[in-house]
């Protein structure tokens, strides 16, 4: 229970510094295009579409964190720097 409280507290602190990308027709179209071009799950396509919208498709010097192998490959192909650098 203590660790859950700590995690919720940390999320509240971090919430002040993150950006939320809201669903839109553009986001859906971008996700659809990613699904057509790559072997991604729908949720991953929406996440990547949101990241692309956030940076206005200027992925140079932008980082994306994921442990999913497919997502890592596609995001790297889209120009993101992938974190963590190595996974086991």
PEVENRA-V798619 format. One record per backbone hydrogen bond with DSSP energy under -0.5 kcal/mol. NH is the residue of the N-H (numbers start at 1). CO is the residue of the C=O. If there is no record, write none. Layout:
BEGIN
[[NH,CO] [NH,CO]]
END
This chain:
BEGIN
[[5,1] [6,2] [7,3] [8,4] [9,5] [10,6] [11,7] [12,8] [13,9] [14,10] [15,11] [16,12] [16,13] [17,14] [18,14] [22,20] [28,24] [29,25] [30,26] [31,27] [32,28] [33,29] [34,30] [35,31] [36,32] [37,33] [38,34] [40,38] [45,41] [46,42] [47,43] [48,44] [49,45] [50,46] [51,47] [52,48] [53,49] [54,50] [55,51] [56,53] [57,52] [58,55] [59,57] [62,59] [64,81] [66,64] [66,83] [72,68] [73,69] [74,70] [75,71] [76,72] [77,73] [78,74] [79,76] [80,75] [81,62] [83,64]]
END
